[in-house]
Amino acid sequence: MRLGLLVNRLKKRIMLTYIKESFEELKNNVTWPSWAEGQNLMVVVAVFTILFSLATWGVDSLFAEIIRLYFKNIVG
């Protein structure tokens, strides 16, 4: 029983150490973009997200139409 408690405390201590080190890494070693650069990157991501969404919708619509025609010819 005591061994289980010690193991749990050790796991918690390891997790807390990991979280503290992660925050230190983000604060001291990561180079963050400027506000303007972040805005430009956000626009690029938004545009590509919209384009990819439209491409996915188009392929999905095309396949739906092909499947509808296939079953229409087989059943009808």
Secondary structure as the mmCIF struct_conf table of DSSP 4:
data_model
#
loop_
_struct_conf.conf_type_id
_struct_conf.id
_struct_conf.beg_label_comp_id
_struct_conf.beg_label_asym_id
_struct_conf.beg_label_seq_id
_struct_conf.end_label_comp_id
_struct_conf.end_label_asym_id
_struct_conf.end_label_seq_id
HELX_RH_AL_P HELX_RH_AL_P1 ARG A 2 ASN A 28
TURN_TY1_P TURN_TY1_P1 ASN A 29 ASN A 29
HELX_LH_PP_P HELX_LH_PP_P1 TRP A 32 SER A 34
HELX_RH_AL_P HELX_RH_AL_P2 TRP A 35 VAL A 75
#
